[in-house]
Amino acid sequence: MITVLNQTKQYLKSRHYQYEKSYIRPLMTPESVYVFKFGREALNNRVIIRYSHTWTGRRKINEIDLRLHKQKHPRIFRTEKELLDYLESRLPQREHQEAEKEQERQTDEENAK
């Protein structure tokens, strides 16, 4: 398997996210596609990396698309650093919102009893 997004994988492991990776080689385009799904319980977030090879054989990332849960239009990044900066700003906010919703559910259940 190819080694792309090593920093992103380490970041997700440190935050206790699960992930799954797959490789797609489209027939009609010269680009290769690497799909990276991640999430806590369900793998409902997706990163799609479109890359090609230079004449020396190195991988060149052309585009990184990020689709978080239920997002219609992807966020597009040029480098892994931009992707990590966005994830570091967005994922803690999302975790905080999920924790608040869970607390509300628990208090509602306790009040219903």
C-alpha positions, -999 to +999 in steps of 0.1 A: +000+000+000+012+035-007+024+057+021+005+090+019-010+110+047+013+096+074+009+127+096-029+125+091-030+089+101-009+096+132-032+125+142-063+103+138-048+075+158-039+099+186-076+111+186-088+074+187-104+075+153-107+043+132-098+044+095-098+023+064-079+029+032-084+017-003-067+023-037-085+029-070-069+030-104-093+046-128-092+034-164-098+066-183-076+091-164-039+091-157-045+100-120-046+074-093-070+077-064-065+068-028-097+068-006-093+071+031-124+067+053-124+075+090-147+080+120-153+071+156-181+045+154-190+046+117-166+054+089-187+083+076-159+108+068-139+106+036-106+119+023-099+114-014-064+119-027-058+123-064-022+119-073+000+112-103+036+102-108+064+125-120+088+113-146+112+103-119+086+080-103+078+101-073+042+106-063+028+141-068-005+149-049-027+169-072-057+174-049-070+163-015-108+163-011-123+161+024-159+153+030-170+153+066-203+137+077-232+146+055-212+172+036-225+179+001-195+198-013-159+187-004-132+209+010-103+209-014-067+211-002-033+212-020-011+198+007-014+175+037-004+204+060-035+224+050-056+193+056-041+188+091-046+224+100-083+222+090-088+189+109-071+203+140-094+232+140-126+213+131-125+179+149-122+192+185-153+215+179-172+185+165-162+163+194-173+190+219-207+193+201-212+155+202-203+154+239-229+181+246-256+162+227-247+130+246-250+149+280-284+163+269-296+128+260-285+115+294-302+143+313-334+138+292-334+101+300-329+108+337-357+134+337-381+110+319-376+084+347 
